Amino acid sequence: MMHPTLQQWLDELEQERTEELKLGHVQDLVLFSFTPNNLSDWGMESLSAFLQACAALYGRLPSGVDRWFYAWLDEMAGQFRICATDRLDQPLPFGCQVNPVSLETLIQGIFAVDSGLYSRQALDVWQVRI
């Protein structure tokens, strides 16, 4: 079950993406700020359900092409971020080494506030084809 705050964020994201589709452009990058207290309230399962639901939402958006959905932690900003792109043949838009990880590993990193960038010199990124 998803925490009510995360469900609200998902509902707002869906509404924003629907409005953006009407205007002909969907924003690629979305940021979600959090505190350690938020994480404690939400729990790992709820955050996992939220990120999976975000990927599913982007997967339902009409695009006509295969796309990738990405999620990662920006520990310096205290945010987790998501984006979707149809540029499958181009490198990821990160100025660092990227470490593809499972959703479970990403969630554990978010709760530990460890993106991998500073501890292992590679940013942990969950990616899924949508």
N, C-alpha and C positions, 0 to 999 in steps of 0.2 A: 504494500500500500504506500502511496506517495504522500509525503508530508503536505499539509494544506498550503504552505508557502510555495513549495515547489510546484504544486498543481496550479496555483495562481499564476506563477511565472510561465508555466507551459501554456495555459489558456491565453495569457497576454501575448506570448510569442506567436501562437497560432493566429490570433487576431491581427497582429502586426504584419505577419507574413502574408495573410490574405489581403490586407489593404495594400501592401507593397506590390503584390501580383497585379492588382487592378491598375497600378501606376506603371507597371511594366518592369520593375526592378526589385529584386529581393536582396536585402542586405546580407553580405557574406559573413560578417563577423559579429558575434553577440557575446557580451561580457556579463558575468554574474558575480557580484561581490559577495563575500561571506566572512563570517567571524568564526572563531573556534566554538563559540556558543551555538551558532547556527548549525554547525556540523554535528554537535552533540545532540541538538534537538531533532535534526533530520534523520540521522543514522545512515549507515552505508547502503542498506538495501533501498531506502527511499531515494538517495542520490543516484544510485545505479538505475533505478526505474525511471527517474527524471531524464537522465542522459539518453537512455534507450528510447524514451518517448520523443525526445528532441530529434534523434536520428530518424525515427519513424515519421515524424512530422515533415522533416525536410525531404524524406523519401516520397511522401505523398504529393509534394509540390510538383506541378507539371513543368518538365524541363525538356523532354524529348531526347535527352542524352543521359548516359551513365554518369553518376557523380560519386564523390567520396564525401563522407561526413567525418569531421575531426573534432576531438575534444582534448583539452590539455589544461594544465594548471600554470598560472602565472603567479608564482609564490611571492614575488616582490610586490605585486599589486593587490594580493589577497583576492584573486579572482580565478574562476575557472572559465574557460572560453570555448566557444563552439563556432564552427564554420562549415560550409559545404562548398565544394567547387566541382566544376566539370572539366577542369584542366588536369586530366589524368596523366598526360604525357609530360607535365612539367614538374619540377621539384616543388616540395612543400614550401610555403611562404614563411619560412623561419630562417633567421640568420644564425643558425647554430646546427649542431648535429642533432638528429632526431632518432629517438628510440621507439619504434612501434611496440605498443604494449596492449595487453588485454584490458577490457573495461575494469575488471577486478583490480588489476595492478594500478590503473589510473586512480580508482577510488581510494585505494590504500594510500597512494601518494598524496592525494588531496587531504585526507585525514591526518597524514603525517606532515603536511605542508612541505612536501619534498617533490619537486617537479623532476628531479633527476639532473637538472641542468647544472646545479652547483655541487651535488654530491657525486655524480657519475659523468659529468661533462656531456650529457646528451639529454635533451628534453623528451620526457615520456609523453607520447601522443597515442590516443586511442583513435583508430580509424576504421571505418566500415563503409563498404560500398552500398550506396542507396539507389 
